[in-house]
Amino acid sequence: MSVLKTSLLVAIAWNLAACAGSNPHFDPTQPHHRPDGFVNNYLDNSKIGQGFMRWQWDRLTTNLPTDRPARVPRQAVDVAYIQSNRSDTTATWLGHATMLWQIGGKNILVDPMFSERASPISFAGPPRLTPLPLRLEALPHIDAVVISHNHYDHLDRPTVLALNQQKGGAPLFIVPLGMDIWLKREGITTVRALDWWQAHVLGDAHIDGVKVSLVPAQHWSSRTLFDRSESLWGGFVVQHQGYSMYYSGDTGYSRDFADIAARFGRFDFAQIPVGCYEPRWFMGNQHVNEPEAIQIHRDVRSAFSVGVHWGTFRLCDDPVDQVLDEFPKAVAAAGLRPGEFVLPALGQTFVLKRGAQAAISASTSALPTSASSPFSSPKKPPL
């Protein structure tokens, strides 16, 4: 099927799903709220997405670089380990922005996307170019699902419906304001919607709870052509017994990250997007590139960061493997310590330790590290 025909089919499906409305969560005391939706803190939302038709025309008339998905490193997931783990704090990359976080005995799934296409229809749209490292049914029982925004590569209908039917009971879906309406319309009722800076505690807040907070990001939302920014977007902070994990969500670079650091101090671990950012004239306000991702890492004072949002779907003009060439250059130019910010292998589990860098639970990573990097043996996760 040609690129033009595919684009037309996706656009038609997008239109058929459209449903415009007002903002039932509107709070006039909140500067990012509007009666019909939400806005960013530091950028006029109208500046995001300007020139979309020009970009699409350029894509049809330009010879874009070829994807080389075979370059994306892969490793087998230790399924027995992640299914039995209740004590180690871990992060496992499952492709694109999907990660499994295990912290405080809770299994938290970040932006789960297990379908073969990032699209409103199953037979057209951007295909998955690298295989899933883990089947959905091989996951441990998921306690909570956090979803940063409602774009199709982050909110995948078949995936969330399957998770809602998992054995042992549905997980709690923790989402930005407005996404709760969509989920409940799909029959998902275990939902907690948050505004920026609001939090929900998994478990007993007075004993050993895991605190999940929604924080700002510079992005936008839309499932159709007529619901732009009607639901909120953001990143997440997860805290347990002094250990803190951060996911930025899709975002352009802004002062939001300094604000987040001012509230939370610093992070032990961060999950930051590093791919899908070209052309810069169109993507720059909504998707960071490698140098900007490194600046986020520094702004939020992360001890150890992992780059995601690459190696899976061709959603922008940069190939899925371009990050493998450009990220090491950006790391070197920034003068980061070896192992401070890395690219994961697909399926890789990081066994994390408090207030330091990470211990990798396998012998390889997409970004080579020096022999002096403080990585522990996969058989002996750090305490």
Secondary structure as UniProt FT lines:
FT   HELIX           3..16
FT   TURN            24..25
FT   TURN            28..29
FT   TURN            31..32
FT   STRAND          33..34
FT   TURN            35..36
FT   STRAND          37..38
FT   HELIX           45..47
FT   TURN            50..51
FT   HELIX           52..61
FT   HELIX           69..71
FT   HELIX           79..84
FT   STRAND          89..93
FT   TURN            96..97
FT   STRAND          99..103
FT   TURN            104..105
FT   STRAND          106..110
FT   TURN            122..123
FT   STRAND          127..128
FT   HELIX           136..138
FT   STRAND          144..146
FT   TURN            152..154
FT   HELIX           157..164
FT   TURN            167..168
FT   STRAND          172..176
FT   TURN            177..178
FT   HELIX           179..185
FT   TURN            186..187
FT   STRAND          191..194
FT   TURN            196..197
FT   STRAND          199..202
FT   TURN            205..208
FT   STRAND          210..215
FT   TURN            228..229
FT   STRAND          235..240
FT   TURN            241..242
FT   STRAND          243..247
FT   HELIX           256..264
FT   STRAND          269..273
FT   HELIX           280..283
FT   TURN            284..286
FT   HELIX           290..299
FT   TURN            300..301
FT   STRAND          305..308
FT   TURN            320..322
FT   HELIX           323..334
FT   TURN            338..339
FT   STRAND          341..342
FT   STRAND          349..352
FT   TURN            354..355
FT   STRAND          358..360
FT   TURN            371..372
FT   TURN            378..379
//
